[in-house]
Amino acid sequence: MARSVSYQVVQRPDGHFDIAVTLAGGRTHYREGLATRADVDRALDLLRDLMASCGAPLIEEPPLREAAE
């Protein structure tokens, strides 16, 4: 049985986006420096297709909360 894969989209201070993908074993991989939200959507579509071919569901993790001041 395939395990799930989770991801988070992170907006950087410079306006670009990163995608952090965490595999079931805990290892995290990054796709960094995507210029637009459309680029993020295309990268996630490809990731969804890849995970579907492996039978692994792709789950969006909630964004991290910033530390309280």
C-alpha positions in Angstrom: 0.0 0.0 0.0 1.4 3.4 -1.0 1.9 6.0 1.7 0.7 9.6 1.5 2.9 12.5 0.5 2.3 16.0 2.0 3.2 19.4 0.7 3.2 23.0 1.7 3.5 26.1 -0.5 5.7 28.7 1.1 5.8 32.3 -0.1 9.2 33.8 0.4 9.9 37.5 1.3 11.2 38.1 -2.2 7.8 37.2 -3.7 8.8 33.8 -5.1 7.3 30.5 -3.9 8.8 27.2 -2.7 7.1 23.9 -2.5 8.1 21.6 0.4 7.2 18.0 -0.2 7.5 15.5 2.7 7.5 11.8 2.0 6.0 9.2 4.4 9.5 8.4 5.8 10.0 12.0 6.9 12.4 13.2 4.2 11.6 16.6 2.8 12.4 17.8 -0.8 12.0 21.3 -2.1 11.2 22.9 -5.4 12.5 26.4 -4.9 12.2 29.8 -6.5 8.9 29.5 -8.5 8.1 33.0 -9.8 4.3 32.9 -9.9 1.3 31.1 -8.4 0.7 29.7 -11.9 4.1 28.1 -11.8 3.3 26.6 -8.4 0.0 25.2 -9.8 1.8 23.6 -12.8 4.4 22.0 -10.5 1.7 20.7 -8.2 -0.3 19.3 -11.1 2.8 17.3 -12.2 3.4 16.1 -8.6 -0.3 15.0 -8.4 0.1 13.0 -11.6 3.3 11.4 -10.4 1.8 10.5 -7.0 -1.4 9.2 -8.6 0.7 6.8 -10.8 2.3 5.5 -7.7 -1.0 5.2 -5.8 0.1 7.7 -3.2 -2.4 10.4 -2.2 -1.0 14.0 -2.1 -2.1 16.0 0.9 -1.8 19.7 1.4 -0.5 20.6 4.9 -1.8 23.7 6.6 0.7 26.6 6.5 3.0 27.1 9.4 1.9 29.8 11.8 4.4 32.6 12.5 5.7 32.7 16.1 3.6 35.1 18.3 5.4 38.3 19.3 
